[in-house]
Amino acid sequence: MRRAVFFFIKIGLLIALAIWLARNPGSVSIQFQDWMVDMPFWAMLLALAVIIVASVVLYRVFSFVVGGPAAFARSRQAAKRERGYHALTQGMVAVAAGDREAASRFARKADTLLNEPPLTLLLSAQAAQLAGDDMAARKYFQSMLQRPETEFLGLRGLLTQALKGGDRTEALKLARRAAEIQPKAQWPVLALMELEAKEGHWKQAEEALDRATATKALPQETLRRHRVALLVERARTAVAEGRSKDALALAQRANEQMPSHVPAAVLVATLRAQAGNRKAATRAIEEAWKIAPHPELAEAWGRIEAIFRPGIDPASLVKRYEALVALDPRAAAAYVALGEACLRADLRDQARTHLEKAWTLAPTQHVFRLLTELARHEDGDGEAMREWLERSAGLHPDPDPVWVCSACGTPAAGWSAVCPSCRGFDTMEWRAAKPALRLADTAPAAILPAASRPAPATTTPDTPAAGLAPEG
Ligand SMILES: [Zn+2]
């Protein structure tokens, strides 16, 4: 509507101008050398208008002819990039979907279309990995190291490859570099901590652990257990190097962090006892014992006593172990230790009582062996042994718990921060090496009554000891 009004106003003005020019005629003369033009004033105006319009049109045509190819090339380039990004996206989807053929194809396509290595290198590396071509993937990861924007990702790729190939030296080098260029990232410090620990660089591993703690890379509890593991190993190294003061300080730090950690408690108790601090040594064992009674704590309990009373007689050790039983009357490990002490003191009746109690609490192979040994020594005519063999035929002791690597499942002679078999860090657990095969769970009930376990007696589950020792 407004445009129409303007249009009519313009037309009106033009008509008014034409009428005014008709009413006020004039002329223009142009003289150039001996050439002369006379024309009416309106004709000159018309000629000027024609010249202006023609110039504008000519300029447009000229600029199209001259600038055209460049603009065309630009739009072609944009389309190429568009297709490149599309190929990149499809390649990433193919990697995620595990489609190795499509991943390689799109990686090549994206690489050709997009001249942007930071974007396509990762896709190419992943496609190569997917195709199982580790050599090619390695090449791409190494190219990524050359550019600051892809260096970190390249390091991660190479580190994964080094770990897969078991090259710990190379892996450690890569982890150090990654942790240096991105100090706040989590995976490099975690990798660094594990790799330093695997090499036995306990102090460096602890430094990496500090950084892992700062980045909250793992749950607090896990970080604390790792720290204790590293401190125990550092303390052990100090012991081996004769630095007993350092060893005690480190072991105490470990024990304070986690009083239930058995190797830390045993170590700190032993070192305190060696330093002459009997009370503190006993306290470390007691505190750990209250949380989790463990055979190694029981063993250390007796060992500490022997440090202060060299050549202690077996009967006194029995007394010492009675005190351990009193700490927690439900702890099977205390009865086992007490029973063993009684055996050494030749107190057979007492030994049998305690071992039977241990059996009712935890029917393990170790207790079974001790009971067998006891029966063998019981009497000269072999009656007790015969009886034991008869009664024990229906018993199925659980495998003894040992230190087992939770990563590879290999049992170890003792705890260590690094698994001797697979070099996993802080993987040792105290448990049965193999899952206990309970015959009662597999055999028909008619053949083996479930009540026969854990009670050693085959008939009277309420008084389990009676089956083994009917007379006592
Ligand atoms: Zn292992």
Residues whose N, C-alpha, C, O or C-beta is under 5 A from the ligand:
A	BS01	ZN	C405 A407 C408 G409 C419 S421 C422 R423 G424
